[in-house]
Amino acid sequence: MSDVYLLAESAETALGGGEANLFEALRSGRSGAAPVTRFDASRLIASKAACIDVSPEERKSGENLTQALLRRLFPRLSHLPPVDSIIWAGVKGNAEFIESGQGITCPYPHLPRHYSHWIRDELGWPQARLLEVNAACVSSTLGLALGAERIASGRCRSALVIAADIVSRFTFAGFSALNALTPDTCRPFDSGRNGLLLGDGAGAIVLSGEEYARDSGMPPLARLSGWGMANDANHITAPARDGRGLVAAIQAALQGAGLKPDDVGAVCAHGTGTVYNDAMELTAVETIFGERRFPVFSIKGAVGHTLGAAGCIETLISVRALAERIVPPTSGLRSPEPRAVGRASEAPQKFRTGAILKTSSGFGGVNVALLLESAAGADT
C-alpha cells in the first residue's frame, strides 16, 4: 500500500478563503453568522446563516453561485500537473436550478456529473477520470477516503476532491422544517445548544502518492494515514445514540493507520450544534478514548454547516492545526456540557503530540473518520 499525502488545498467560507487566513480568523473567535438577505426567511424558525458575498461581476454569463465559489478555488490548483481523478462531492448543486424556474432550459450545471465535467474542463485536465459522491454531509470526507483508497491501492497517482454548497431557500426551508436550525447562536457541545447554522462553502484538496508529489515539486502538507467509513442504519436523519457507526469508522481508521487511541492528539468533530449529533459524537469519543480529556473542536459555529463541502474545509483546517499544534476555539461555546468539559473550549487549545482525527456524520446514518499525521509520519 502506498502512502497518501495532502498536497494542495483551497477553500472559501464566510470568514474568507485560504488555509492560513481562515485558520487565523477561526483562532481569533470570529463568526460569519449574519441575517439572511438572499431570500425571505421571516416565516422560518431561523433568520441567520454564514453566507459569502459574491459580486455580480464574479459570475460569468449563465453561471450560478456554486460555480462562482468554485472559481475562487481554481487559482490554487491550476499550476499543478493534471490529476488522475476528480471526485465531486457537492450535495445540493441542483438547488439553484430548482429555484430558478427555468426548467430544462436552465443553462448552468445542476447535476453532479455536470459539475465534475465542468471542473475538469475549467482546469484543463481532460484525462482525469470522474467520480461523483453524494453521501449527505459526509460527502467530501467520504470523497477523501475514496481518493486515498484509490491511491493507496495503486489505482491512481492523484485525486482532486472538490465540493461546494450554498445557503439556498430550498435547503434552509428543509432544515427549518426539521427544527434543526438555531434561532440564535450555533453552540456545538454547549449545554444550551439548540441547532445548526448553515453556511456557504467550497473546498478542494489534492491527494497524491509519492510519484505525483515528486512530479509536482510541492512539499506535502500532511499524510492521510488512515480512513474508515460505516453506516449505523438507524434513521433517515437521526444518528444512533450509542454512536456505533462513528465508533466503527474511527476503529477502522485507527487500524488502517496502525495507531492506538492514545496516538490521537485532537479531534476535529462534525459538531453541528444539534442536540442528538453532539451527544452521539461525545458518546463515540468516550467509547474510543475513555475518560481522557484532550482537544475536541468544531468550526461550524463560525463558518456554518457547508454540507458537502464541510469535510474538505474542516480537513484543511485540521492540517493547519497539525502544523501549528493548536486547534481553534469552538465558536459559540459558553457552557460546555459535562462530557465536553476538558475537551471542547471557547479558546484555542494546544496539543503537543499525536495525529488529528477528523470525523463526519450525515443523514442516512453514514459516518467517516480520517487520521492526519505529519508528512514525515513522525509527530514530535
Legacy VTK file of the C-alpha trace (Angstrom):
# vtk DataFile Version 3.0
C-alpha trace
ASCII
DATASET POLYDATA
POINTS 380 float
0.000 0.000 0.000
1.319 3.446 -0.962
1.406 6.432 1.382
-1.200 9.126 0.706
-0.367 12.810 1.053
-2.353 16.043 1.086
-0.507 18.119 -1.463
-2.596 21.245 -2.094
-5.766 22.826 -0.799
-8.149 25.699 -1.343
-11.266 26.913 0.448
-13.891 29.643 0.512
-16.105 30.400 3.514
-17.951 33.315 5.074
-14.745 34.007 7.045
-12.644 34.131 3.905
-10.540 31.691 1.959
-7.109 30.147 2.084
-5.979 27.795 4.806
-3.799 30.315 6.695
-6.258 33.240 6.612
-9.210 31.055 7.534
-7.313 29.444 10.393
-6.381 32.829 11.839
-9.983 34.042 11.582
-11.139 30.936 13.432
-8.414 31.253 16.056
-9.481 34.840 16.756
-13.011 33.653 17.537
-14.771 35.354 14.635
-18.078 34.075 13.254
-19.549 34.558 9.788
-23.150 34.356 11.005
-25.372 37.198 9.776
-29.027 37.806 8.822
-30.013 36.090 5.579
-30.715 38.519 2.739
-30.636 36.066 -0.178
-34.291 35.109 0.332
-37.146 35.821 2.726
-36.662 33.797 5.914
-39.210 35.673 8.015
-41.631 32.737 8.214
-38.968 30.172 9.118
-37.614 29.274 12.557
-34.269 30.988 11.958
-33.004 34.002 10.047
-29.192 33.727 10.189
-26.620 31.913 8.060
-22.934 32.247 7.174
-23.214 33.477 3.580
-20.486 34.649 1.196
-20.878 37.908 -0.681
-20.357 37.377 -4.403
-20.469 40.397 -6.682
-22.362 40.190 -9.996
-19.039 40.753 -11.762
-17.721 37.458 -10.377
-20.391 35.448 -12.139
-19.682 34.617 -15.725
-22.668 34.720 -18.050
-25.072 31.887 -17.329
-23.180 30.575 -14.299
-24.591 30.081 -10.832
-23.377 30.927 -7.340
-21.935 27.468 -6.808
-19.729 27.928 -9.852
-18.676 31.392 -8.703
-17.435 29.913 -5.418
-15.652 27.110 -7.246
-13.882 29.622 -9.489
-12.290 31.136 -6.380
-10.599 27.783 -5.739
-9.068 27.283 -9.174
-6.029 29.633 -8.916
-4.614 27.450 -6.107
-4.963 24.351 -8.284
-4.312 25.378 -11.886
-0.491 25.271 -11.613
-0.482 21.580 -10.616
0.167 18.706 -13.023
-3.112 17.107 -14.198
-4.576 14.726 -11.630
-5.737 11.211 -12.447
-9.159 11.517 -10.771
-11.608 14.285 -9.926
-14.088 13.473 -7.150
-17.059 15.860 -6.961
-18.739 15.864 -3.546
-21.273 18.702 -3.541
-24.725 17.813 -2.214
-27.268 20.429 -3.324
-25.888 21.875 -6.542
-29.336 21.452 -8.032
-30.949 23.862 -5.530
-30.361 26.947 -7.683
-31.690 25.028 -10.670
-34.865 24.125 -8.771
-35.383 27.701 -7.583
-34.584 29.336 -10.920
-37.892 28.360 -12.500
-36.127 27.965 -15.845
-36.903 24.269 -16.170
-34.806 22.156 -18.516
-33.673 25.255 -20.410
-31.548 26.374 -17.434
-28.078 26.988 -18.916
-25.913 26.130 -15.920
-24.945 22.812 -14.282
-27.144 21.267 -11.646
-26.410 17.529 -11.535
-23.213 16.042 -10.062
-21.973 14.894 -13.463
-22.422 18.410 -14.837
-20.209 19.918 -12.121
-17.480 17.283 -12.412
-17.274 17.685 -16.208
-17.269 21.483 -15.881
-14.452 21.399 -13.299
-12.380 19.095 -15.498
-12.834 21.433 -18.467
-12.066 24.590 -16.461
-8.865 23.157 -15.011
-7.797 21.738 -18.361
-7.305 18.168 -17.146
-9.115 16.238 -19.906
-7.696 12.831 -18.989
-8.934 12.895 -15.395
-11.430 10.180 -14.554
-14.586 11.450 -12.847
-16.352 10.219 -9.749
-19.361 11.801 -8.053
-20.090 11.216 -4.364
-23.361 12.201 -2.727
-23.461 10.967 0.843
-25.192 13.884 2.562
-22.992 15.900 4.920
-20.063 13.460 4.835
-19.704 13.718 1.060
-16.289 15.349 0.762
-14.921 13.462 3.795
-16.009 10.260 2.099
-14.529 11.584 -1.152
-11.176 11.964 0.617
-11.400 8.409 1.940
-12.260 7.036 -1.502
-9.484 9.052 -3.144
-6.998 7.830 -0.545
-8.070 4.234 -1.119
-7.548 4.566 -4.869
-4.054 5.997 -4.392
-3.010 3.561 -1.659
-4.093 0.587 -3.774
-2.201 1.850 -6.820
-5.247 2.558 -8.975
-4.254 6.205 -9.443
-1.413 8.581 -8.596
-3.510 11.575 -7.565
-7.044 12.776 -6.923
-8.742 16.151 -6.583
-11.600 16.087 -4.072
-13.724 19.194 -4.571
-17.134 20.365 -3.346
-19.287 23.450 -2.951
-22.702 24.096 -1.456
-24.637 27.285 -0.822
-27.333 28.502 1.544
-30.403 28.233 -0.645
-34.047 28.729 0.229
-34.543 25.028 -0.570
-32.027 23.761 1.997
-32.811 26.460 4.567
-36.529 25.662 4.499
-35.785 21.939 4.719
-33.665 22.245 7.846
-36.232 24.684 9.268
-38.939 22.058 8.775
-36.801 19.611 10.753
-36.484 22.178 13.571
-32.736 21.755 13.161
-31.728 25.422 12.762
-30.668 27.543 15.726
-32.872 30.608 16.262
-29.922 32.476 17.801
-26.330 31.143 18.021
-24.863 27.809 16.960
-23.151 26.354 20.069
-21.585 22.935 19.417
-21.089 20.834 22.573
-22.711 23.517 24.733
-25.250 22.537 27.390
-27.663 25.030 25.775
-27.116 24.057 22.139
-30.284 24.290 20.070
-29.479 23.805 16.398
-27.131 24.308 13.489
-26.109 27.254 11.340
-25.999 26.816 7.571
-23.168 28.308 5.543
-21.868 28.821 2.018
-18.641 26.987 1.382
-16.301 25.498 -1.178
-13.284 23.324 -0.593
-10.725 21.397 -2.592
-7.895 19.063 -1.591
-5.404 17.309 -3.864
-4.362 13.872 -2.647
-1.265 12.225 -4.058
1.111 9.330 -3.858
4.871 9.810 -3.790
5.283 9.859 -7.580
2.816 12.674 -8.258
4.133 14.637 -5.279
7.648 14.389 -6.703
6.486 15.457 -10.173
4.624 18.467 -8.752
7.672 19.750 -6.902
5.463 20.631 -3.920
6.161 19.518 -0.340
3.274 17.509 1.150
1.162 19.309 3.743
0.319 16.178 5.727
-0.154 12.440 5.406
-3.591 10.827 5.356
-2.632 7.680 7.219
-5.983 6.071 7.954
-9.627 6.224 6.977
-12.796 4.375 7.815
-16.489 4.524 6.965
-19.579 2.870 8.403
-23.352 3.211 8.481
-25.313 2.921 11.724
-28.549 2.006 9.854
-30.576 3.816 12.498
-32.773 6.539 10.951
-33.023 8.746 7.876
-31.925 11.850 9.813
-31.170 10.885 13.443
-27.841 9.267 14.416
-27.671 6.123 16.523
-27.450 7.347 20.100
-24.769 4.801 21.006
-22.548 6.173 18.216
-21.935 2.686 16.826
-21.471 3.848 13.225
-18.954 6.534 14.140
-17.170 4.170 16.544
-16.786 1.605 13.749
-15.453 4.256 11.346
-12.887 5.509 13.884
-11.770 1.979 14.715
-11.249 1.230 11.016
-9.217 4.440 10.581
-7.030 3.614 13.584
-6.443 0.089 12.343
-5.560 1.299 8.847
-3.110 3.845 10.238
-1.590 1.393 12.697
-2.350 3.782 15.564
-3.792 3.417 19.047
-6.322 5.791 20.609
-3.579 7.392 22.719
-1.767 8.335 19.480
-4.539 10.841 18.667
-3.828 14.353 19.937
-7.009 16.165 18.864
-10.369 15.623 17.178
-11.954 17.877 14.573
-15.555 16.880 15.173
-18.605 17.111 12.931
-20.030 19.290 15.724
-23.249 20.649 14.226
-24.658 22.064 17.454
-27.769 19.884 17.300
-28.724 18.022 20.467
-28.501 14.486 19.094
-25.441 14.830 16.847
-23.215 16.327 19.526
-24.370 13.812 22.135
-23.674 10.940 19.737
-20.172 12.250 18.962
-19.276 12.595 22.643
-20.541 9.056 23.213
-18.286 7.813 20.395
-15.314 9.774 21.800
-15.809 8.185 25.227
-16.203 4.722 23.689
-12.870 5.029 21.854
-10.845 7.250 24.194
-12.423 6.617 27.577
-12.318 9.452 30.117
-9.203 11.015 28.564
-9.520 14.801 28.186
-7.929 16.279 25.069
-8.957 18.889 22.432
-12.214 18.207 20.571
-13.343 21.133 18.430
-15.908 22.218 15.846
-15.799 25.137 13.401
-19.462 25.042 12.347
-20.479 27.794 14.753
-18.105 30.074 12.845
-18.423 29.127 9.165
-21.734 27.294 9.321
-22.563 23.820 8.114
-21.421 23.827 4.499
-22.981 20.429 3.724
-20.938 18.563 1.108
-18.005 20.972 1.372
-17.696 20.662 5.164
-15.329 17.704 5.160
-12.822 19.351 2.817
-12.878 22.650 4.708
-12.536 21.009 8.108
-9.777 18.700 6.900
-7.629 21.569 5.648
-8.166 23.361 8.982
-7.047 20.156 10.688
-3.887 20.163 8.567
-3.122 23.690 9.737
-3.861 22.747 13.343
-1.474 19.814 13.000
1.278 22.119 11.747
0.645 24.765 14.427
-0.019 22.257 17.223
-3.046 24.301 18.230
-6.748 23.919 17.496
-9.133 26.853 17.043
-11.898 27.567 19.557
-15.355 26.085 19.216
-17.280 29.204 18.208
-20.420 29.874 20.248
-19.413 27.641 23.144
-20.153 29.208 26.521
-21.112 26.447 28.938
-19.799 23.034 27.820
-21.969 20.090 28.655
-20.347 17.871 31.323
-18.841 15.358 28.883
-17.356 18.204 26.829
-15.572 19.813 29.782
-11.826 19.497 29.268
-12.396 18.716 25.598
-14.290 21.497 23.816
-13.274 25.064 24.594
-14.171 28.633 23.647
-10.421 29.364 23.459
-7.658 27.925 21.251
-6.112 24.738 22.685
-2.569 23.463 22.320
-1.677 19.821 21.905
1.905 18.594 21.944
1.874 15.304 20.045
-0.321 12.955 18.101
-2.396 12.694 14.963
-5.595 14.638 14.315
-8.798 12.686 13.884
-11.396 14.235 11.548
-14.918 12.839 11.840
-18.094 13.438 9.853
-21.631 12.122 10.242
-24.612 12.593 7.964
-28.215 11.849 7.166
-28.886 8.211 6.392
-26.553 7.117 9.197
-23.277 7.444 7.282
-20.071 8.123 9.229
-16.494 8.729 8.076
-13.225 9.117 10.001
-9.834 10.321 8.725
-6.472 10.318 10.511
-3.941 13.016 9.619
-0.263 12.903 10.556
2.770 14.969 9.682
4.049 14.323 6.179
7.144 12.655 7.596
4.934 10.343 9.638
6.670 11.305 12.886
4.760 13.611 15.239
7.216 15.045 17.725
LINES 1 381
380 0 1 2 3 4 5 6 7 8 9 10 11 12 13 14 15 16 17 18 19 20 21 22 23 24 25 26 27 28 29 30 31 32 33 34 35 36 37 38 39 40 41 42 43 44 45 46 47 48 49 50 51 52 53 54 55 56 57 58 59 60 61 62 63 64 65 66 67 68 69 70 71 72 73 74 75 76 77 78 79 80 81 82 83 84 85 86 87 88 89 90 91 92 93 94 95 96 97 98 99 100 101 102 103 104 105 106 107 108 109 110 111 112 113 114 115 116 117 118 119 120 121 122 123 124 125 126 127 128 129 130 131 132 133 134 135 136 137 138 139 140 141 142 143 144 145 146 147 148 149 150 151 152 153 154 155 156 157 158 159 160 161 162 163 164 165 166 167 168 169 170 171 172 173 174 175 176 177 178 179 180 181 182 183 184 185 186 187 188 189 190 191 192 193 194 195 196 197 198 199 200 201 202 203 204 205 206 207 208 209 210 211 212 213 214 215 216 217 218 219 220 221 222 223 224 225 226 227 228 229 230 231 232 233 234 235 236 237 238 239 240 241 242 243 244 245 246 247 248 249 250 251 252 253 254 255 256 257 258 259 260 261 262 263 264 265 266 267 268 269 270 271 272 273 274 275 276 277 278 279 280 281 282 283 284 285 286 287 288 289 290 291 292 293 294 295 296 297 298 299 300 301 302 303 304 305 306 307 308 309 310 311 312 313 314 315 316 317 318 319 320 321 322 323 324 325 326 327 328 329 330 331 332 333 334 335 336 337 338 339 340 341 342 343 344 345 346 347 348 349 350 351 352 353 354 355 356 357 358 359 360 361 362 363 364 365 366 367 368 369 370 371 372 373 374 375 376 377 378 379
